[in-house]
């Protein structure tokens, strides 16, 4: 599996991460997540291209397959429709930035949902929203956010919990040797490793946070362990 020993996140899409031994905690990562920025100007909006022949008046209209994909504005609008209550500005600003970033990840050609990605997002979301005025509304916001991206919030929560429970039962050795064992979570990690090796894996900062969360829960964050992952 590609090494995920650094969570500097300076280069999304790299096949592996630069190795660093001073890895910050997930709480630090989540609390500083609002500092991440994506340039939304790189969004590509598909438009029809018309070409006409003056003699035949024939019109050729070429449309990219990407026209079926929602725009960032549509995703944000879906979120606001699903959760109509005012969100305190300190939370709303971060949520709006997150949903733009995750939209770009979600509709990337190589994107494929996996449980480690879900764990990473859930970790970030729960840390950011720790002080939200209402526990009930915090979960409703979560549901609205994930549904706006056309994904299943229950799957996110279930998979994140499954991975956390599994990681707590591991140690450094068993975590490193996951590929030699059978099990539901082991199967998930093997699938990710296979996709990483054949070039069909889409690396993201949420995935990296999910990976570090697994290492953290298994008490496997020592530099010597990280180098073997």
C-alpha positions in Angstrom: 0.0 0.0 0.0 1.2 3.5 -0.7 2.8 5.0 2.3 0.5 7.4 4.2 3.1 8.6 6.7 2.6 12.2 6.1 -0.5 14.3 6.4 0.9 17.5 5.2 -1.7 17.4 2.3 0.3 19.7 0.1 -0.2 17.6 -3.0 -3.6 15.9 -3.5 -3.4 13.2 -6.1 0.1 12.0 -5.3 0.5 8.2 -5.4 2.3 8.3 -2.1 3.1 10.7 0.7 6.3 12.3 1.7 7.6 10.5 4.8 7.7 12.5 7.9 7.9 11.4 11.5 6.3 14.3 13.3 2.7 13.5 12.4 0.1 15.7 14.1 -2.9 14.3 15.8 -6.3 14.1 14.2 -7.6 16.8 16.5 -4.9 19.1 15.3 -5.7 18.3 11.7 -9.5 18.8 12.2 -9.1 22.0 14.1 -7.0 23.5 11.3 -9.0 22.1 8.4 -10.6 25.4 7.8 -7.1 26.6 6.6 -7.3 24.4 3.6 -8.3 26.1 0.4 -9.3 24.8 -3.0 -9.4 27.1 -6.0 -12.9 26.7 -7.3 -11.9 28.5 -10.5 -10.5 25.1 -11.7 -14.0 23.7 -12.0 -14.8 22.7 -15.5 -18.3 23.3 -16.7 -19.3 21.4 -19.7 -21.1 23.4 -22.4 -22.5 22.5 -25.8 -20.2 23.2 -28.7 -22.0 24.0 -32.0 -20.5 23.8 -35.4 -22.5 24.7 -38.5 -22.0 24.1 -42.2 -23.2 27.1 -44.3 -24.3 24.9 -47.2 -26.2 22.2 -45.4 -27.1 24.1 -42.3 -26.1 21.0 -40.4 -25.6 21.6 -36.7 -23.3 19.3 -34.7 -23.7 19.5 -31.0 -20.9 17.9 -28.9 -21.6 17.5 -25.2 -19.2 16.1 -22.6 -20.4 13.2 -20.5 -19.6 15.5 -17.5 -22.8 17.4 -18.2 -24.7 14.9 -16.0 -22.6 15.9 -13.0 -23.9 18.4 -10.6 -22.1 21.7 -10.2 -20.7 23.0 -6.9 -23.6 25.5 -6.8 -26.1 22.7 -7.1 -24.5 20.7 -4.3 -24.4 23.7 -2.0 -28.0 24.5 -2.9 -29.1 20.9 -2.1 -27.4 21.2 1.3 -29.2 24.5 2.1 -32.5 23.0 1.0 -32.0 20.0 3.3 -31.1 22.1 6.3 -33.0 25.4 6.3 -32.1 26.6 9.8 -29.5 29.3 10.2 -26.0 27.9 10.9 -23.7 30.0 13.2 -21.2 31.8 10.9 -18.1 30.2 12.6 -19.4 26.8 11.5 -21.1 27.8 8.3 -17.9 29.3 6.8 -16.0 26.0 7.4 -18.9 23.8 6.2 -19.2 25.8 3.0 -15.5 25.4 2.2 -15.6 21.7 3.1 -18.5 21.0 0.8 -16.8 22.7 -2.1 -13.7 20.6 -1.5 -15.6 17.4 -1.1 -17.6 18.1 -4.2 -14.4 18.2 -6.2 -13.2 14.9 -4.6 -16.6 13.3 -5.0 -17.0 13.9 -8.7 -13.4 13.3 -9.7 -13.2 10.7 -12.4 -11.2 8.3 -10.3 -13.3 8.7 -7.1 -14.7 5.6 -5.4 -16.2 5.6 -2.0 -14.3 3.6 0.7 -14.6 3.2 4.4 -11.2 4.9 5.2 -12.3 8.0 3.3 -15.6 7.9 5.4 -13.6 7.6 8.6 -11.5 10.6 7.7 -14.5 12.8 6.9 -16.4 11.7 10.0 -13.3 12.4 12.1 -12.9 15.9 10.7 -16.6 16.7 10.9 -17.0 15.6 14.5 -14.0 17.5 15.6 -15.1 20.7 13.9 -18.6 20.5 15.2 -17.8 19.5 18.8 -19.1 22.8 20.2 -22.2 23.1 18.0 -25.1 24.4 20.1 -27.4 21.4 19.5 -26.3 17.8 19.3 -29.5 16.9 17.4 -28.9 19.6 14.8 -25.3 18.6 14.5 -26.4 15.2 13.2 -29.1 16.7 11.0 -26.4 19.0 9.4 -24.3 15.9 8.8 -27.1 14.1 7.1 -27.9 17.1 4.9 -24.3 17.5 4.0 -23.7 13.9 2.9 -27.0 13.7 1.1 -26.2 16.9 -0.8 -23.2 14.9 -2.3 -25.6 12.1 -3.3 -24.1 9.7 -0.8 -25.4 7.8 2.2 -24.8 9.4 5.6 -25.7 6.2 7.4 -23.0 4.3 5.5 -20.5 6.9 6.5 -21.3 6.6 10.1 -21.5 2.8 10.1 -18.2 2.3 8.2 -16.4 4.9 10.4 -17.6 3.1 13.6 -16.6 -0.3 12.1 -13.1 0.8 11.3 -12.6 2.5 14.7 -13.7 -0.7 16.6 -11.4 -2.8 14.4 -8.4 -0.4 14.9 -8.8 -0.4 18.7 -8.4 -4.2 18.7 -5.1 -4.0 16.7 -1.5 -3.2 17.6 1.4 -2.1 15.4 2.2 -5.6 14.2 -1.3 -6.7 13.4 -2.1 -3.5 11.6 1.0 -3.8 9.4 0.2 -7.5 8.6 -3.5 -6.9 7.6 -2.9 -8.3 4.1 -2.1 -11.7 5.5 -5.4 -12.0 7.4 -9.0 -12.4 6.5 -11.8 -10.2 7.7 -14.2 -7.5 6.6 -12.0 -4.6 7.4 -8.9 -6.5 6.1 -10.8 -6.9 2.9 -11.5 -3.2 2.6 -7.9 -2.4 3.1 -6.8 -5.0 0.6 -9.1 -3.5 -2.0 -7.7 -0.1 -1.4 -4.1 -1.4 -1.6 -5.0 -3.1 -4.9 -6.5 0.0 -6.4 -3.4 2.0 -5.3 -1.1 -0.4 -7.0 -3.0 -0.4 -10.4 -3.5 3.3 -10.6 -7.2 3.5 -10.0 -7.0 4.9 -6.5 -8.0 8.6 -5.9 -5.9 9.9 -3.0 -7.5 12.6 -0.8 -6.9 14.4 2.5 -9.9 12.7 4.0 -8.4 9.3 3.1 -5.1 10.4 4.7 -6.8 11.5 7.9 -8.7 8.2 8.0 -5.5 6.3 7.7 -3.8 8.2 10.5 -6.9 7.7 12.6 -6.5 4.0 12.2 -2.8 4.2 13.2 -3.7 6.4 16.2 -6.4 4.1 17.5 -4.0 1.1 17.2 -1.2 3.0 19.0 0.9 2.6 15.9 2.2 6.1 15.3 5.8 5.5 16.1 8.2 6.5 13.3 9.5 2.9 12.8 5.9 1.7 12.4 4.9 4.4 10.0 7.8 3.5 7.7 6.5 0.0 7.4 2.8 0.9 6.6 
